Amino acid sequence: MNNTHDKQKLIGWEFPRTDWGSESGKNDPGLETFRGNPYPSITREPIQNSLDEHNGSNNPVRVEFSVFKLHSELFPGREEYISVLKQCLKEENEGSETYKELKKSLDTILKDEIYFLKISDYNTKGITGSSELRKSNWHKLIRSVGESDKEETSGGSFGIGKYASFVCSNLKVVFYGTLDEEGKSAFQGVAKLISFEDSDGEPRQATGFFGEREKKQPIKNMKNVDLYKFNEHFSRSEVGTDIYIAGFDYKDNWANEIKEATIQSFFSAVHNNKLEVIVNGEIINSETLPVLINQMRDDGSKASSIKYYEVLTDEESHCFIEPNFCGLGEVKLYVGNKKNYHKKTAMIRTTGMLIKEKQNYQIPIKYAAVLLINGYTFNKELKRVENPTHTDWEFSRKKDVKIIKKAMNELYIWINNKIQSISPYEDITSFDVDELAEFLPDSSEELVIDLDPSSLEGEGGTPLEAEIQEVKKKKKKKPIIIDVDKEENASNDEDELGEEYEPNDEDELGEENEPNDGNEPGIKNKSKAKILKYKVYCTNPDKGSYKLKFNSQNIGLLTIDLEIIGGDSDSPAVISFASKDGQIIPYSGSKIGPISIEKGSNHIDFDLVEKVRVALGVNFNDK
């Protein structure tokens, strides 16, 4: 009995001393990365990590999500953790956001039962190195921040994906258990709180560990914790890893959200039999995926994965393959053409996880496409520039990116050409812009041309070639679609130019001597302005701020009507502010003006009520 009691003294919660060094608050950058999207984050990050640890067998990686309740008395190190929470509360002013979060944690652990979300993987290697003090995979998971040395083509690269689990914990506690291929087992808890002062007046670090007290090591023999009687929930008998999110922020629809996030992010991996996911007992694999997709469609889901899965499986889809694209390896593109498609391409690395969806409004057909980047070298280079949440590739993050940036530039051209090749419409002709040179602004800022691939997608960059599409005259003008996404590596919004367009003559020439409607004093009997070309781009997406630059052939009166262009329908772009040369100008609803403009270069700044980056259609003079 005394022997068991002595063993228990060696196990518990330890929050190391700061030694009067740096301290931490609740706004940990790692936590903030995932705070805005918690459920999808705890779906994407663990599944991606499990895919990275596949054991090489012919069986797909299996990941299981389940929820259970644990009697609070069985919470590992409960009394110690309650004491720490109370000490943390003393650090904060009552009523502050941090105080409220800590109080919620205390209330959670004082309840009779505590929710746990358990995430378990199988057909994986487990986490190795649990018996080593430093520089092992276990050490990097439990103790390191921002450290990862996974394979060059793996999904993870920043070592912060583990923070996603803490965002969904009302206790800010996650426990990890593993059994690796060498038969070694380990169990350890990690807490992310705030720095606090202990009963001896010593400041303690915000991160604490549950396990063997000596050197903050994991429990390697679960028999040592018989007193806690939690072996039923926390022991591992099959090779792989368990993640336990303690005080899980439970919602009734948790399973549906995780299921949809799985299909949205990993439809390709599931379809190709690389992955099987079980959510609350429901199986998502290559056999059940078609049924689940149909259910989502019948339920009215707008998830883009429905369209992408159709493209992958439809016999009428077009498939284009380049075995060694730019010398970086294979890329494969599937393209489907249906009226309800949204003009987006799903871009997927070899891990099988959807990284980003690339919009292209300029292609004249409705399409959906799936791009599989399979080449080893291609994946290696893309991993270097992938952002921490694995939702985009950002070239400004790394140096020496000329190779991959050029390859992506070529890839976007290739994608556009392949999609254009299935279009029933004839190519639109182009002509040189030299004849319009006299109307171009003199500012060097507006003459910058950057070979950014996003420009080829109509997403806010400058065209690769100095050409303007010839637009045929129409009786009724259809809004010209302009995608105003920022350049992927732009360093200054003001340096970013939008695509150039030449409006239809009929849209610019109004009746002569049109009387002023009184909206702008001092304008009498002015003709309508003739707009030769224009550019529009987003200067601050958080504020919904945009800039419209245009060249007019004459002094005249101008009204502008803006539309937000959607995948299937358009809607008015409601304006909250508009100015020209620093002076507020008339605006109402989606309209700006009438205003008087100068011959040559002009620009208008405006804000939208909707504070996001959108694609805009521009109508001049109510045509």
Secondary structure, DSSP 8 states (H G I E B T S, - for coil): -HHHHHHHHTEEEE--B-TT-----S--HHHHHHTTSHHHHHHHHHHHHHHHTB-SSSS-EEEEEEEEEEEGGGSTTHHHHHHHHHHHHTTS-TTSHHHHHHHHHHHHHTSSEEEEEEEEEESB-----TT-SSSSHHHHHHT-SS-----TTSS--SS-TTHHHHHTEEEEEEEEEEE-TTS-EEEEEEEE---EE-TTS-EE-SEEEEEETGGGB-BS-GGGGGGGT-HHHH---SSEEEEEEEEE---TTHHHHHHHHHHHHHHHHHHTTSEEEEETTEEESTTTHHHHHHHHHHTT---THHHHHHHHH-TTSEEEEETTGGGS--EEEEEE--TT--SEEEEE-TTS-EEEEEE-S-SSS--EEEEEE--HHHHHHHHHTB-TTSS-B-GGGSS--HHHHHHHHHHHHHHHHHHHHT-SS----EEESGGGGGGS---GGGG-----GGGGGTBSS--SSSEEE-----SS---EEEE----TT-S-GGG-----B---HHHH---TTB---SSSTT--SB-B--EEEEEEEEEETTTTEEEEEEEESSSEEEEEEEEEE-SS-EEE--EEEEEETTEE--EETTEEEEEEE-SEEEEEEEEESS-S--EEEEEETT-
